[in-house]
Amino acid sequence: MLKIHGNRIKHLAGLGYAGLAGSSAVFLLILAAMLFAPAASQPEASATEDNSGISTYAATPTVGISLPTSIDFADVLPTPSGATTTASADLTITTTDSAGYSLYLYPSDGDNSLRPKTSSLANISTINATAGDVGLTLSSLEPNTWGYNLGTTTPDNNTTYTAVPTDNSTPIHTKDTSDTNSAHDAYTLSFGAKVDTSIPSGAYSNTLTFAVVAEPAMVTVAFNGNGSTSGSMPSIKIPAGGSQALPSNTFTKAGYGFTGWNTAANGSGTRYADGANYTVSTNPGSYSVTLYAQWELINLLDDATYMQDLTAAQCTGSSDGATATLIDRRDNNRYTVAKINGACWMTQNLRLSGGRTLTSADSNVARNWTFPSTSLAAGDSYTAARSTIGSNTSYGGYYNFCAASAGTNCQVSTATNTAYDICPKGWRLPTYREMSSITGYSPVFSPVYSGYYGDGLLFSTGSIGYWWSATANGSGHQYNLYYGYTNLATEYNDKSFGFSVRCIRSS
């Protein structure tokens, strides 16, 4: 016979499993089994119910439980191999909590065996719980063991029984409800036992404790990489009114550094640092929140003041799109530089004028070279360095290739690539391949229609721009980058022309 005593438990906010027994109201189930004795009378069953509760919110979700007045094992005649018996009844739980509830079952004294109720049988072996959490059918039970089943609607010979937990450390059933006005959940609670003739007839019992606890409303916090290139993060759940540290970010985005989370993808919402506490309101407006990763370009270009001091590591360690304004130590001209497709480029035309001596300490030269101040003029060839500074500051200077190469590539028969030039130390003229790699990056390169000098005259300003490369194309020609019709492209031209110069910094 099972004697049942129960009460209802209202919402228990923030109640941990380990503290359940001492913190919540429970109902007791007195399990008694009259076994073996056909002549024994069927014991009486009785039940009482009281009501108690704990509330935390103004609109308190509730949870309740109901059980029948009795659950009786049938009499059983023991056999040497073990005879079986079962008992079952319906269990009903009601809740108005959208987060659901947890149901607990454990013996009140930590002993999950059935023990004789009379003193004359006190020294007789008990009916032990079935082994562990392994579900066994009645026929598979070891003699003199018993267990429970929760949830099987119609118990039969295939119903499995497991041992009653000895403590309240884990719930035996958890229900998540989607309807805040869920009427009820009905379960079949059944017990099964197997006994042999080594157990004398009599009454065996245990006091079991049931507890049903309404869970606090849970807010799901999801994490969005917001353009990340790798990584993933599972969502977390935080109870309403609770606070929890956000997990460390595991998203990555190539070329970008993680700066924290935001409730808006564009960063206009509430900001949270990596690992910051996230607090949920007692009455949250939404039970689903998405936090978006925030990114910023890694910009090490700003760590340098002068172009000559920018290191390869600072360039390669910066994100594509990073920019800075650096000073050319030789004449204090300032230039905007940008990381474009893996390399650092000047995005303004060089304005270095002639009449100065370039040294290996400040320029891309092997030895000192005096830069002539002779202007480009009619009849010029590429055998002598010539340059002209444009009146338009954005156009910068115009250099024939002899000048652009710092006097190292001025011969008619030379068809070799240029290693030295008038760029600042650490910078150089880009190769044809490097120029070709940025033809799709016109906005970042910021080209200007600076035109060119030919036979001492300035042509095509406002419609075309030209920049020298370090790569030769025949003895008298050099590859160049040009800008026309809003597109960047590569071609080659005579070294006598006066073209613009933009330098590159790479590893």
HELIX and SHEET records of a PDB file:
HELIX    1   1 TYR A   17  GLY A   19  5                                   3    
HELIX    2   2 LEU A   20  SER A   23  1                                   4    
HELIX    3   3 SER A  119  LEU A  121  5                                   3    
HELIX    4   4 LEU A  138  SER A  140  5                                   3    
HELIX    5   5 LEU A  301  ASP A  303  5                                   3    
HELIX    6   6 MET A  307  ASP A  309  5                                   3    
HELIX    7   7 ALA A  312  THR A  316  1                                   5    
HELIX    8   8 THR A  393  TYR A  395  5                                   3    
HELIX    9   9 PHE A  401  ALA A  404  1                                   4    
HELIX   10  10 TYR A  432  SER A  436  1                                   5    
HELIX   11  11 SER A  442  PHE A  445  1                                   4    
SHEET    1   A 6 ALA A  47  ASN A  51  0                                        
SHEET    2   A 6 LEU A   2  LYS A  10  1                                        
SHEET    3   A 6 PHE A  27  LEU A  35 -1                                        
SHEET    4   A 6 GLY A 202  ALA A 214 -1                                        
SHEET    5   A 6 TYR A 101  PRO A 107 -1                                        
SHEET    6   A 6 HIS A 173  LYS A 175 -1                                        
SHEET    1   B 7 ALA A  47  ASN A  51  0                                        
SHEET    2   B 7 LEU A   2  LYS A  10  1                                        
SHEET    3   B 7 THR A  62  SER A  66 -1                                        
SHEET    4   B 7 ALA A  83  THR A  95 -1                                        
SHEET    5   B 7 ASP A 185  VAL A 195 -1                                        
SHEET    6   B 7 THR A 145  LEU A 150 -1                                        
SHEET    7   B 7 ASN A 128  ALA A 129  1                                        
SHEET    1   C 3 ALA A  47  ASN A  51  0                                        
SHEET    2   C 3 LEU A   2  LYS A  10  1                                        
SHEET    3   C 3 SER A  70  ILE A  71 -1                                        
SHEET    1   D 5 ALA A  47  ASN A  51  0                                        
SHEET    2   D 5 LEU A   2  LYS A  10  1                                        
SHEET    3   D 5 PHE A  27  LEU A  35 -1                                        
SHEET    4   D 5 GLY A 202  ALA A 214 -1                                        
SHEET    5   D 5 ARG A 115  PRO A 116 -1                                        
SHEET    1   E 5 ILE A 236  PRO A 239  0                                        
SHEET    2   E 5 MET A 218  ASN A 224 -1                                        
SHEET    3   E 5 SER A 288  LEU A 297  1                                        
SHEET    4   E 5 TYR A 256  ASN A 262 -1                                        
SHEET    5   E 5 ARG A 271  TYR A 272 -1                                        
SHEET    1   F 2 SER A 243  ALA A 245  0                                        
SHEET    2   F 2 ASN A 277  THR A 279 -1                                        
SHEET    1   G 4 THR A 323  ILE A 327  0                                        
SHEET    2   G 4 ARG A 334  ILE A 340 -1                                        
SHEET    3   G 4 ALA A 343  MET A 346 -1                                        
SHEET    4   G 4 ILE A 504  ARG A 505 -1                                        
SHEET    1   H 2 THR A 357  LEU A 358  0                                        
SHEET    2   H 2 TRP A 369  THR A 370 -1                                        
SHEET    1   I 2 SER A 387  ILE A 389  0                                        
SHEET    2   I 2 GLY A 397  TYR A 399 -1                                        
SHEET    1   J 2 TYR A 452  GLY A 454  0                                        
SHEET    2   J 2 LEU A 457  PHE A 459 -1                                        
SHEET    1   K 3 ILE A 464  ALA A 472  0                                        
SHEET    2   K 3 HIS A 477  GLY A 484 -1                                        
SHEET    3   K 3 ASN A 487  ASP A 494 -1                                        
END                                                                             
